[in-house]
Amino acid sequence: MRLTIPVAKVLAALLVEPEAPRYGLDLMRLTGLPSGTLYPVLHRLQDAGWLAADWEDVDPVAAGRPARRYYRLTGEGIRSARLALAELRALVPSERAGGADPAGAPAW
């Protein structure tokens, strides 16, 4: 997996609560990434086996919105993401490595 800045942002956001499922708009808010950047990253993470995705079981008419696709890190994804971000932090100057946004994700 090539660890680009957008990939690092998504992984950091998912690692805030690794077991919690997140949907696209939620991840866009946490990462600041537009949908055109976020969804290709999510697909790459799925293809690598780091991310699982499932559709919400909801009646769109009753909910008043379309069903959401929820994403969560797999066990392998959690381990790999932590390792990849730790390696990235080791390369980043110390004044950037310690910064975090209000959601708890590192400020990449």
N, C-alpha and C positions, 0 to 999 in steps of 0.2 A: 504494500500500500504506500503510495507516494503521499507524504505528509505535507500538503500545502497549507497555507494560512486558513482557507475556508474549511478544510478537513479538520485542522486543529481546533478551530472554533466550534465546530459541530461536536467533535469528540469531547471537548471540555464541557460543553453545555450538557451533553448526555451523561457525563460522569458526575455532575453535581448530585444527581439521584439516579444511579445506574439501573435500578430496578423499575423506575417509574417510566411508563410509556409516555411518549411525547408525540404530538402531531405537528404537521408542517408549520402552521401559523405560530404555534408556541415556539418552535425552534427558530423561526425567522425573528421573532421578538428577542429571544435569548442571545442569538448570535449577531444580529444586525445584518444578516445576509438576505439578499433578495431571492425570490423563489427560483429564478433562473440559475442561480448559483447553488442554492441549497439542495434542490431535488437531484441534480446530477451527483452531488456528493453523497446523498443518501443512497442512491442506486449503486454507486461504487462501493460503499460500505456494505450494502447487502450482498453484492457480488463477491466480496471478499469473505463473507461469512461473519462479519463483525456486528451486523445489524439484522434484526428480525422485524418484519412488518406485518400487521394484521388490520383488516378493516373492522371498524366499530360495528357492533350489532345494534343498529338503531333504525327506527322508522323515520326516514327523512321528513315525511309530512308531519308526523307528531312532534318531532324535534324542531321543525322549522328551519332546518339546515341540512346540507348533504352529510352523509356518513364521513367520518374522519378516518384516515389511515394512521394508525399509531405505530411508532417506531420505538424499539428498545434495543439496547446492546445485548448481545449474546454473552455467554460466559467467556468465550474466546475473545469477543470484542472488548469486554471489560479489561481483561488481562493485556491484550495487545494495545488498546488505547492508552492505558496507564503507562506502559513501557514506552510507547511512541512519544507521548507528551513529556515524559521524564527525560528522554533523550533530547527532545527539542529544547526543553528548559535548560539543559546543560550547555546548549550552544548559544543561548540568548544571554546578552549582558544582564548582570544582576539587577539593575534598576528596572528592567522590564519583566523579569521572571517573577518578581514578588507582587506585581500589580494584579488586581482582580476587579471585575466589574461588580455592581450591586447584586447580581444573580449568583455570584460566587465563581463564575467562570473566569479563567485567566484573561487578561487584556492582551490578546494577540494582536 
